[in-house]
Amino acid sequence: MTLLPDYTVFIQIANFLILLFVLNIIAYRPIRRMIHQRKEEIALMSNMAEEWNKKAETFAEQLNKNEIMTRKEGLKEKEDHKNQGIDEEKRMLQEAHVSTEEEIEMARKNIQVLLNNVRQSLQAEVDGFSRELAAKILGRAIEC
């Protein structure tokens, strides 16, 4: 007994091939197309993300450079202001020193004038006292 395939097997094979062809057209191709599009979109977005990361890194480096430069400029400006303050302090001390020296010189002159006046008045009084003393000792009036 030999078993020969029935003609329905060929119909089933043809039916299967037709179904495979129809499913390929209706379902598989659109799904593969969508998967391919998604892969392209993912690749494009990945490239964009890498570009944005590179730009962000460049921007961060630039910010760091700017921050360092700004700090250096700030320190330089701070030093300049400090030096200006020191110079101003020296100038003010010099002015105060000169002013004080002038006041001391004026005070010395005033003291010298007062001392001369006091000496003259004391000299006049001493002359008067010495005449009186000599007159009392001698017992007579002295004329000069």
One Martini backbone bead per residue (centre of mass of N, CA, C, O) as a GRO file, in nm:
protein
  144
    1MET     BB    1   0.089   0.041   0.027
    2THR     BB    2   0.040   0.349  -0.104
    3LEU     BB    3   0.096   0.674  -0.038
    4LEU     BB    4  -0.083   0.929  -0.168
    5PRO     BB    5  -0.128   1.228  -0.229
    6ASP     BB    6  -0.353   1.442  -0.216
    7TYR     BB    7  -0.485   1.717  -0.379
    8THR     BB    8  -0.526   1.889  -0.113
    9VAL     BB    9  -0.232   1.944  -0.058
   10PHE     BB   10  -0.193   2.139  -0.294
   11ILE     BB   11  -0.402   2.337  -0.199
   12GLN     BB   12  -0.271   2.400   0.072
   13ILE     BB   13  -0.008   2.507  -0.043
   14ALA     BB   14  -0.135   2.729  -0.214
   15ASN     BB   15  -0.280   2.864   0.020
   16PHE     BB   16  -0.026   2.926   0.180
   17LEU     BB   17   0.116   3.100  -0.038
   18ILE     BB   18  -0.108   3.308  -0.064
   19LEU     BB   19  -0.110   3.393   0.232
   20LEU     BB   20   0.185   3.480   0.239
   21PHE     BB   21   0.158   3.698   0.020
   22VAL     BB   22  -0.067   3.867   0.157
   23LEU     BB   23   0.077   3.914   0.428
   24ASN     BB   24   0.317   4.053   0.308
   25ILE     BB   25   0.154   4.293   0.194
   26ILE     BB   26  -0.023   4.371   0.452
   27ALA     BB   27   0.196   4.324   0.704
   28TYR     BB   28   0.509   4.287   0.673
   29ARG     BB   29   0.595   4.536   0.511
   30PRO     BB   30   0.489   4.762   0.701
   31ILE     BB   31   0.645   4.668   0.945
   32ARG     BB   32   0.929   4.686   0.818
   33ARG     BB   33   0.905   4.984   0.745
   34MET     BB   34   0.866   5.088   1.035
   35ILE     BB   35   1.126   4.973   1.149
   36HIS     BB   36   1.312   5.123   0.954
   37GLN     BB   37   1.218   5.410   1.035
   38ARG     BB   38   1.290   5.385   1.334
   39LYS     BB   39   1.588   5.339   1.296
   40GLU     BB   40   1.639   5.607   1.155
   41GLU     BB   41   1.531   5.788   1.382
   42ILE     BB   42   1.723   5.684   1.600
   43ALA     BB   43   1.982   5.758   1.454
   44LEU     BB   44   1.919   6.059   1.427
   45MET     BB   45   1.881   6.112   1.734
   46SER     BB   46   2.158   6.013   1.815
   47ASN     BB   47   2.315   6.223   1.653
   48MET     BB   48   2.185   6.467   1.789
   49ALA     BB   49   2.274   6.395   2.075
   50GLU     BB   50   2.577   6.407   2.017
   51GLU     BB   51   2.582   6.699   1.924
   52TRP     BB   52   2.469   6.819   2.187
   53ASN     BB   53   2.694   6.710   2.366
   54LYS     BB   54   2.922   6.858   2.225
   55LYS     BB   55   2.805   7.140   2.266
   56ALA     BB   56   2.793   7.122   2.575
   57GLU     BB   57   3.096   7.079   2.616
   58THR     BB   58   3.187   7.336   2.476
   59PHE     BB   59   3.026   7.526   2.656
   60ALA     BB   60   3.157   7.437   2.923
   61GLU     BB   61   3.444   7.513   2.845
   62GLN     BB   62   3.384   7.811   2.791
   63LEU     BB   63   3.282   7.872   3.072
   64ASN     BB   64   3.543   7.801   3.218
   65LYS     BB   65   3.721   8.002   3.071
   66ASN     BB   66   3.554   8.252   3.149
   67GLU     BB   67   3.579   8.214   3.452
   68ILE     BB   68   3.884   8.231   3.468
   69MET     BB   69   3.911   8.506   3.333
   70THR     BB   70   3.728   8.658   3.531
   71ARG     BB   71   3.893   8.599   3.781
   72LYS     BB   72   4.152   8.731   3.686
   73GLU     BB   73   4.030   9.010   3.642
   74GLY     BB   74   3.927   9.045   3.931
   75LEU     BB   75   4.204   9.021   4.069
   76LYS     BB   76   4.333   9.253   3.918
   77GLU     BB   77   4.130   9.468   4.008
   78LYS     BB   78   4.176   9.428   4.306
   79GLU     BB   79   4.475   9.505   4.301
   80ASP     BB   80   4.437   9.784   4.184
   81HIS     BB   81   4.261   9.890   4.417
   82LYS     BB   82   4.464   9.834   4.636
   83ASN     BB   83   4.690  10.012   4.520
   84GLN     BB   84   4.524  10.270   4.518
   85GLY     BB   85   4.477  10.271   4.823
   86ILE     BB   86   4.772  10.283   4.903
   87ASP     BB   87   4.839  10.542   4.752
   88GLU     BB   88   4.626  10.714   4.898
   89GLU     BB   89   4.737  10.668   5.178
   90LYS     BB   90   5.016  10.789   5.126
   91ARG     BB   91   4.916  11.067   5.043
   92MET     BB   92   4.764  11.130   5.305
   93LEU     BB   93   5.008  11.096   5.492
   94GLN     BB   94   5.180  11.310   5.358
   95GLU     BB   95   4.985  11.542   5.405
   96ALA     BB   96   4.977  11.508   5.712
   97HIS     BB   97   5.278  11.546   5.754
   98VAL     BB   98   5.301  11.826   5.632
   99SER     BB   99   5.087  11.958   5.807
  100THR     BB  100   5.223  11.891   6.076
  101GLU     BB  101   5.489  12.033   6.020
  102GLU     BB  102   5.364  12.312   5.985
  103GLU     BB  103   5.235  12.327   6.265
  104ILE     BB  104   5.496  12.288   6.423
  105GLU     BB  105   5.642  12.532   6.306
  106MET     BB  106   5.433  12.738   6.400
  107ALA     BB  107   5.456  12.668   6.699
  108ARG     BB  108   5.755  12.734   6.728
  109LYS     BB  109   5.731  13.028   6.646
  110ASN     BB  110   5.528  13.104   6.866
  111ILE     BB  111   5.711  13.021   7.099
  112GLN     BB  112   5.944  13.208   7.026
  113VAL     BB  113   5.785  13.468   7.048
  114LEU     BB  114   5.691  13.425   7.339
  115LEU     BB  115   5.974  13.394   7.456
  116ASN     BB  116   6.073  13.674   7.375
  117ASN     BB  117   5.855  13.831   7.525
  118VAL     BB  118   5.918  13.716   7.802
  119ARG     BB  119   6.212  13.806   7.813
  120GLN     BB  120   6.159  14.107   7.785
  121SER     BB  121   5.977  14.134   8.030
  122LEU     BB  122   6.181  14.013   8.230
  123GLN     BB  123   6.409  14.210   8.172
  124ALA     BB  124   6.254  14.456   8.265
  125GLU     BB  125   6.203  14.351   8.551
  126VAL     BB  126   6.497  14.294   8.627
  127ASP     BB  127   6.588  14.582   8.599
  128GLY     BB  128   6.398  14.692   8.811
  129PHE     BB  129   6.492  14.506   9.045
  130SER     BB  130   6.794  14.580   9.037
  131ARG     BB  131   6.755  14.879   9.105
  132GLU     BB  132   6.612  14.842   9.367
  133LEU     BB  133   6.831  14.671   9.499
  134ALA     BB  134   7.061  14.872   9.466
  135ALA     BB  135   6.919  15.101   9.617
  136LYS     BB  136   6.894  14.947   9.887
  137ILE     BB  137   7.190  14.887   9.925
  138LEU     BB  138   7.297  15.189   9.879
  139GLY     BB  139   7.066  15.411   9.953
  140ARG     BB  140   7.012  15.495   9.653
  141ALA     BB  141   6.960  15.625   9.349
  142ILE     BB  142   6.954  15.494   9.014
  143GLU     BB  143   7.099  15.582   8.705
  144CYS     BB  144   7.071  15.504   8.332
   0.00000   0.00000   0.00000
